[in-house]
C-alpha cells in the first residue's frame, strides 16, 4: 500500500478545489501544497518511529483515533466552523510530529507550492487528521503492533522522499532520511604562558637608608648610650612611616570601589527582579526585542497600548484586547495601509514576549448573509495572522477564528453600533 498515493487519490483533487476557494489561492498552487503537506506529514511520522519512544507515542495516537470518515465536500460547503474544527484537530496532533520544527516544515511547503505561509500552515493542520484516519484504519484492519506500524511507515520512505519540497529534509532536520547536522570545528588556541612578575623593592627603603646615613655623623658626636638609643629608634620610625604610607594609599584607592559597589549592586538586583517578574508572568523575554519595544510610543487605546498596560499590571485582568484603529475595505479582507502600524505594534510585543500565544478573532455586524459574514470574519482574522507571520512571528503561536455576527458589543440597529461590531480582537491563550 502506497499511503501517499492513496491519500492523493481520495482527498487530493477535492482539497485543491475547496482550499483554493476557502483561502483565496490559485488552484494550481493549492494542488501542489496538498501533495507537499501530505508528504511532509508522512516524513515526520517516519522520523518519529525511528526512535523507540516516538514509535510508542505515534502507535498510541493511531490506535486511539476515533476512525471517523471525513467528507471534504461537506466540510468546506457547510460552514467555516467545520473547517476550523478540522484545523483544531490537526493543531493538537501536528506539533508532536514536528516538535520545534513545525514552522520550518510549513514554510518549506509554502515556498515550494506558491501558497502563503498561513495557507500552508492551515493545510498541514487540515491534512494531519486525514492521514491519521487512513493510518489508523490500516493498522486496525491488519492488526499491526508497534513494530508493524514502524515497518509499514519505513516502507513508504522511498515514495515520500521523491515528492518532498526542496531542502525540506535539511530544514526539518529529518535524520531518518540521512540528514546529519554538521558540527562546528573549534580550533584550539595556543595557551599563553604568563610571565612571572619581578617584584621590585620599594623605593621607600632607599630613602630610609639615606636618612640613616645623614643622621649618622651627628650620632657619632654623642655618647655611646645616645648611639644605642638612636640605633633602635630610627629603624622603628622608618617602619612606622612606611606602614602609614601604604595604609593611606590603600584606603584612598579602595574608597571609590566600595562606594561604587554599594550603589551598583542594588540597581542590578532591582533589574534582575523586574526581569524575573516579567518572565514569571508571560514566560521568556527576548532582551533585544524588548529594548526595541520600549522605544515605541503606543496610541492611547490602541491594541498595543491595551496589551502593554495588561503586561505592566502583572498580566491581571481580561486578556482580550480590541483593535481600535484597524480598518478594512468594505466587504474585503485587505487591511488598510494606514492601519498596518497597529499590526506591527502587536508583532513587536509578541517578538519581545516569545512564549505568548494568541488567537485572532474576527467579527462582523448583522447585516447581510450569515454564512458570508462568517467567511468574511474568518478571512479578516486570517489576514491579521498573515501579517504577523510576515513580521516574523511563528505560525504555531497564532490561531484565528471567525465568528461572523455572533457576540455583538453594540446595537446593530444603529450605524455606530454596527461599526463597533465590525472588529478584530486579540486573545492571549492561557
C-alpha positions as CSV (number, residue, x, y, z in Angstrom):
1,X,0.0,0.0,0.0
2,X,1.4,3.4,-1.1
3,X,-0.2,5.7,1.6
4,X,0.8,8.9,-0.2
5,X,-0.9,7.9,-3.5
6,X,-3.9,6.6,-1.5
7,X,-4.3,10.0,0.2
8,X,-3.9,11.9,-3.0
9,X,-6.5,9.8,-4.8
10,X,-9.0,10.0,-2.0
11,X,-8.6,13.7,-1.0
12,X,-6.2,15.5,-3.3
13,X,-8.5,16.9,-6.0
14,X,-11.3,17.9,-3.7
15,X,-8.9,19.6,-1.2
16,X,-7.2,21.5,-4.0
17,X,-10.5,22.9,-5.3
18,X,-12.1,23.8,-1.9
19,X,-9.0,25.2,-0.2
20,X,-8.3,27.4,-3.3
21,X,-11.8,29.0,-2.8
22,X,-11.6,29.0,1.0
23,X,-8.1,30.6,1.3
24,X,-8.4,32.7,-1.9
25,X,-5.4,30.9,-3.6
26,X,-4.7,29.7,-7.1
27,X,-6.0,26.1,-7.5
28,X,-2.7,25.0,-9.2
29,X,-0.8,26.2,-6.1
30,X,-3.2,24.6,-3.6
31,X,-2.9,21.3,-5.5
32,X,0.9,21.4,-5.0
33,X,0.5,22.4,-1.4
34,X,-1.9,19.5,-0.7
35,X,0.6,17.0,-2.1
36,X,3.6,18.7,-0.4
37,X,1.8,18.7,3.0
38,X,0.8,15.0,2.7
39,X,4.5,14.1,2.0
40,X,5.7,16.4,4.8
41,X,3.5,14.9,7.5
42,X,4.3,11.3,6.4
43,X,8.0,12.2,6.5
44,X,7.6,13.5,10.1
45,X,5.8,10.2,11.0
46,X,8.7,8.2,9.6
47,X,11.1,10.3,11.6
48,X,9.0,9.8,14.7
49,X,9.0,5.9,14.5
50,X,12.8,5.9,14.1
51,X,13.2,6.0,17.9
52,X,11.5,3.9,20.5
53,X,9.5,6.5,22.4
54,X,8.4,8.2,19.3
55,X,7.1,4.9,17.8
56,X,5.2,4.2,21.1
57,X,3.6,7.6,21.1
58,X,2.5,7.5,17.5
59,X,1.2,4.0,17.8
60,X,-0.9,5.1,20.8
61,X,-2.3,8.1,18.9
62,X,-3.1,5.8,15.9
63,X,-4.9,3.2,18.0
64,X,-6.9,5.7,20.0
65,X,-8.1,7.6,16.9
66,X,-11.9,7.5,16.5
67,X,-11.7,6.5,12.9
68,X,-14.3,9.0,11.6
69,X,-14.9,9.4,7.9
70,X,-14.1,12.8,6.5
71,X,-16.2,14.2,3.7
72,X,-14.2,17.1,2.3
73,X,-17.1,18.4,0.2
74,X,-19.4,18.6,3.2
75,X,-16.8,20.1,5.5
76,X,-16.0,23.0,3.2
77,X,-19.5,23.8,2.0
78,X,-21.4,23.5,5.3
79,X,-19.8,26.2,7.4
80,X,-16.3,27.8,8.0
81,X,-16.7,26.5,11.6
82,X,-16.5,22.9,10.4
83,X,-13.2,23.7,8.6
84,X,-11.9,25.3,11.8
85,X,-12.9,22.2,13.7
86,X,-10.7,20.1,11.4
87,X,-7.8,22.6,11.8
88,X,-8.1,22.4,15.6
89,X,-7.9,18.6,15.5
90,X,-4.7,18.9,13.4
91,X,-3.4,21.5,15.8
92,X,-3.5,19.1,18.7
93,X,-1.6,16.3,16.8
94,X,0.8,18.0,14.3
95,X,3.2,19.6,16.9
96,X,4.1,16.1,18.2
97,X,5.3,15.2,14.7
98,X,7.5,18.2,14.2
99,X,8.5,19.4,17.7
100,X,10.4,22.7,17.3
101,X,10.5,22.4,13.5
102,X,6.8,22.9,12.5
103,X,7.4,26.4,11.3
104,X,10.3,25.3,9.0
105,X,8.2,22.4,7.7
106,X,5.1,24.6,6.8
107,X,7.3,27.4,5.3
108,X,9.1,24.9,3.1
109,X,5.7,23.6,1.7
110,X,4.6,27.2,1.1
111,X,7.8,28.2,-0.7
112,X,7.6,25.1,-3.0
113,X,3.9,25.4,-3.8
114,X,3.5,29.2,-4.0
115,X,0.7,29.5,-1.4
116,X,1.0,31.8,1.6
117,X,2.6,30.6,4.8
118,X,-0.7,30.9,6.5
119,X,-2.5,28.7,3.9
120,X,0.4,26.2,4.2
121,X,0.0,26.1,8.0
122,X,-3.7,25.6,7.8
123,X,-3.4,22.9,5.1
124,X,-0.9,21.0,7.2
125,X,-3.3,21.0,10.1
126,X,-6.3,20.0,7.9
127,X,-4.4,17.1,6.4
128,X,-3.0,15.7,9.6
129,X,-6.3,14.2,10.8
130,X,-7.0,12.8,7.3
131,X,-3.6,11.0,7.4
132,X,-4.2,9.8,10.9
133,X,-7.6,8.4,9.9
134,X,-6.2,6.4,7.0
135,X,-3.2,5.2,9.0
136,X,-5.5,4.1,11.9
137,X,-7.7,2.1,9.6
138,X,-4.7,0.3,8.1
139,X,-3.3,-0.6,11.5
140,X,-6.6,-1.9,12.8
141,X,-7.6,-3.8,9.7
142,X,-4.2,-5.5,9.6
143,X,-3.8,-5.9,13.4
144,X,-0.4,-4.2,13.4
145,X,1.7,-3.8,16.6
146,X,4.3,-1.1,17.1
147,X,6.9,-2.9,15.0
148,X,4.3,-3.5,12.3
149,X,3.5,0.3,12.2
150,X,7.2,1.1,12.1
151,X,7.9,-1.3,9.2
152,X,4.9,0.0,7.3
153,X,5.9,3.6,7.6
154,X,9.5,2.9,6.8
155,X,8.3,1.1,3.7
156,X,6.8,4.5,2.5
157,X,10.2,6.2,2.7
158,X,11.3,6.0,-1.0
159,X,7.9,7.2,-2.4
160,X,7.8,10.1,0.1
161,X,11.4,11.3,-0.3
162,X,10.9,11.9,-4.1
163,X,8.0,14.3,-3.6
164,X,9.2,16.3,-0.6
165,X,9.8,20.0,-1.2
166,X,13.4,21.1,-1.9
167,X,15.6,21.4,1.2
168,X,12.8,20.0,3.3
169,X,14.8,17.2,4.8
170,X,17.6,19.5,5.9
171,X,15.4,22.4,7.1
172,X,13.2,20.0,9.1
173,X,16.3,18.0,10.4
174,X,15.0,14.6,9.3
175,X,17.8,12.3,10.4
176,X,15.7,9.3,9.3
177,X,16.3,10.5,5.8
178,X,20.0,10.8,6.2
179,X,20.3,14.4,7.3
180,X,23.3,14.9,9.6
181,X,23.9,18.1,11.5
182,X,27.4,19.5,10.7
183,X,29.3,20.2,13.9
184,X,31.4,23.3,14.1
185,X,35.1,22.7,14.3
186,X,36.6,24.7,17.1
187,X,40.2,25.4,16.6
188,X,42.3,25.1,19.8
189,X,44.1,28.3,20.5
190,X,47.7,28.1,21.9
191,X,47.8,28.6,25.7
192,X,49.6,31.8,26.6
193,X,52.1,31.3,29.4
194,X,52.1,34.2,31.8
195,X,55.4,35.7,32.6
196,X,56.3,35.9,36.2
197,X,56.3,39.4,37.5
198,X,59.6,40.6,39.0
199,X,58.9,42.2,42.3
200,X,61.0,45.4,42.8
201,X,62.0,46.5,46.2
202,X,60.1,49.6,47.3
203,X,62.0,52.9,46.8
204,X,61.0,53.8,50.3
205,X,63.7,51.5,51.7
206,X,66.3,53.5,49.9
207,X,65.0,56.8,51.4
208,X,65.1,55.2,54.8
209,X,68.8,54.3,54.3
210,X,69.6,57.8,53.1
211,X,68.0,59.3,56.3
212,X,70.1,56.9,58.4
213,X,73.3,58.0,56.7
214,X,72.6,61.7,57.1
215,X,71.9,61.3,60.8
216,X,74.9,59.1,61.4
217,X,77.6,61.9,61.7
218,X,75.5,63.7,64.4
219,X,75.2,60.5,66.3
220,X,78.9,59.9,66.2
221,X,79.4,63.1,68.3
222,X,77.1,61.7,71.1
223,X,77.8,59.3,73.8
224,X,77.6,55.6,73.5
225,X,74.2,55.5,75.2
226,X,72.8,58.0,72.7
227,X,74.1,55.9,69.8
228,X,72.4,52.9,71.2
229,X,69.1,54.8,71.6
230,X,69.0,56.1,68.0
231,X,70.2,52.8,66.7
232,X,66.9,51.2,67.6
233,X,64.6,54.3,67.3
234,X,65.3,55.3,63.7
235,X,64.5,52.0,62.0
236,X,61.3,51.8,64.1
237,X,60.2,55.2,62.9
238,X,61.0,54.4,59.3
239,X,59.0,51.2,59.5
240,X,56.0,53.0,61.1
241,X,56.2,55.7,58.4
242,X,56.2,53.0,55.6
243,X,53.2,51.3,57.2
244,X,51.3,54.6,57.4
245,X,52.2,55.4,53.8
246,X,50.9,52.0,52.5
247,X,47.7,52.1,54.5
248,X,46.8,55.6,53.5
249,X,47.3,54.8,49.8
250,X,45.1,51.6,50.1
251,X,42.4,53.4,51.9
252,X,42.2,56.2,49.3
253,X,42.2,53.9,46.3
254,X,39.7,51.5,47.8
255,X,37.1,54.0,48.8
256,X,35.6,54.7,45.3
257,X,35.3,50.9,44.7
258,X,33.4,50.4,48.0
259,X,31.1,53.4,47.2
260,X,30.5,52.2,43.6
261,X,29.7,48.7,44.8
262,X,27.1,49.9,47.3
263,X,25.4,51.9,44.6
264,X,25.6,49.4,41.7
265,X,24.6,46.2,43.5
266,X,21.1,47.3,44.5
267,X,20.4,48.6,40.9
268,X,21.5,45.3,39.4
269,X,19.3,43.4,41.8
270,X,16.3,45.5,41.0
271,X,16.8,44.9,37.3
272,X,17.0,41.2,37.9
273,X,13.9,41.2,40.0
274,X,11.9,43.2,37.3
275,X,13.0,40.8,34.6
276,X,12.3,37.7,36.7
277,X,8.8,39.1,37.5
278,X,8.1,39.7,33.8
279,X,9.3,36.2,32.8
280,X,7.1,34.6,35.5
281,X,4.1,36.5,34.2
282,X,4.4,35.8,30.4
283,X,7.3,33.4,30.1
284,X,10.6,34.1,28.3
285,X,11.7,37.6,27.2
286,X,13.8,38.5,24.2
287,X,16.0,41.3,25.5
288,X,16.8,42.8,22.1
289,X,13.2,42.9,21.1
290,X,12.2,44.2,24.5
291,X,14.6,47.2,24.1
292,X,13.1,47.9,20.6
293,X,9.6,47.6,22.1
294,X,10.4,50.2,24.9
295,X,11.2,52.7,22.2
296,X,7.6,52.5,20.7
297,X,5.0,55.1,21.7
298,X,1.6,53.5,21.5
299,X,-1.5,55.4,20.6
300,X,-3.8,55.7,23.6
301,X,-6.5,53.0,23.4
302,X,-4.7,51.0,20.6
303,X,-4.3,47.3,20.9
304,X,-0.6,47.8,21.7
305,X,-1.5,50.3,24.5
306,X,-4.0,47.8,26.0
307,X,-1.6,44.9,25.9
308,X,1.3,46.9,27.5
309,X,-1.0,48.1,30.3
310,X,-2.0,44.5,30.8
311,X,1.7,43.4,31.0
312,X,2.8,46.2,33.2
313,X,-0.1,45.5,35.5
314,X,1.2,42.0,36.2
315,X,-1.0,40.3,33.5
316,X,-4.0,40.7,35.7
317,X,-7.5,41.2,34.4
318,X,-9.0,40.5,31.0
319,X,-6.6,39.1,28.4
320,X,-8.8,40.2,25.5
321,X,-7.8,43.3,23.5
322,X,-9.6,45.0,20.6
323,X,-8.1,46.7,17.6
324,X,-9.5,50.2,17.6
325,X,-7.6,51.5,14.5
326,X,-7.7,48.5,12.2
327,X,-9.7,49.1,9.0
328,X,-10.6,47.0,6.0
329,X,-12.2,48.0,2.7
330,X,-16.0,47.3,2.7
331,X,-16.7,43.6,2.2
332,X,-12.9,42.9,1.9
333,X,-10.2,41.3,4.0
334,X,-7.5,43.7,2.7
335,X,-6.0,45.7,5.6
336,X,-5.9,49.4,5.0
337,X,-2.2,50.6,4.7
338,X,-2.7,53.3,7.3
339,X,-3.8,50.6,9.8
340,X,-0.6,48.5,9.4
341,X,1.1,50.2,12.3
342,X,-1.4,48.5,14.7
343,X,-0.4,45.0,13.5
344,X,3.3,46.0,13.5
345,X,3.0,47.1,17.2
346,X,1.3,43.8,18.1
347,X,4.2,41.9,16.3
348,X,6.7,43.9,18.4
349,X,5.1,42.8,21.6
350,X,4.9,39.2,20.5
351,X,8.6,39.3,19.4
352,X,9.6,40.5,22.9
353,X,7.4,38.0,24.9
354,X,8.4,34.9,23.0
355,X,6.2,32.4,24.9
356,X,2.9,34.3,24.4
357,X,0.4,32.6,22.1
358,X,-2.7,34.5,20.8
359,X,-5.9,33.8,19.0
360,X,-7.1,36.4,16.4
361,X,-10.9,36.6,16.4
362,X,-12.9,38.3,13.7
363,X,-16.5,39.7,13.9
364,X,-19.0,41.4,11.6
365,X,-22.2,43.3,12.0
366,X,-25.6,41.5,11.5
367,X,-26.3,42.9,8.0
368,X,-26.1,40.5,5.0
369,X,-26.0,36.8,4.7
370,X,-24.8,35.0,7.9
371,X,-22.6,32.5,6.1
372,X,-21.0,35.3,4.1
373,X,-20.4,37.2,7.3
374,X,-18.9,34.2,8.9
375,X,-16.5,33.7,5.9
376,X,-15.6,37.4,5.8
377,X,-14.8,37.5,9.6
378,X,-12.5,34.4,9.1
379,X,-10.7,35.9,6.2
380,X,-10.1,39.2,8.1
381,X,-8.7,37.3,11.1
382,X,-6.5,35.3,8.8
383,X,-5.3,38.5,7.1
384,X,-4.0,39.7,10.5
385,X,-2.4,36.4,11.2
386,X,-0.6,36.5,7.9
387,X,0.8,40.0,8.6
388,X,2.1,38.7,12.0
389,X,3.8,35.7,10.3
390,X,5.3,38.1,7.7
391,X,6.7,40.1,10.7
392,X,8.5,37.0,12.0
393,X,6.0,35.5,14.5
394,X,6.0,31.7,14.4
395,X,2.7,30.4,12.9
396,X,2.3,27.9,15.7
397,X,1.9,30.8,18.2
398,X,-1.1,32.3,16.4
399,X,-4.6,30.8,15.6
400,X,-7.6,32.5,14.1
401,X,-11.4,32.2,14.4
402,X,-14.2,33.9,12.6
403,X,-17.4,34.4,14.5
404,X,-19.4,36.4,12.0
405,X,-22.2,38.4,13.6
406,X,-22.0,36.5,16.9
407,X,-21.2,38.2,20.2
408,X,-22.1,41.8,19.3
409,X,-20.7,44.5,21.6
410,X,-23.1,47.2,20.5
411,X,-26.6,47.7,19.0
412,X,-26.8,46.5,15.3
413,X,-29.8,48.8,14.9
414,X,-27.5,51.9,14.6
415,X,-24.7,52.7,12.3
416,X,-22.4,53.4,15.2
417,X,-23.2,50.1,16.8
418,X,-22.6,48.2,13.6
419,X,-19.2,49.9,13.2
420,X,-18.3,48.7,16.7
421,X,-19.4,45.2,16.0
422,X,-17.2,45.0,12.9
423,X,-14.0,44.3,14.8
424,X,-10.8,42.2,15.3
425,X,-9.9,41.1,18.8
426,X,-6.7,39.5,20.2
427,X,-7.0,37.0,23.0
428,X,-3.9,35.7,24.9
429,X,-4.0,31.9,25.2
430,X,-3.6,30.9,28.8
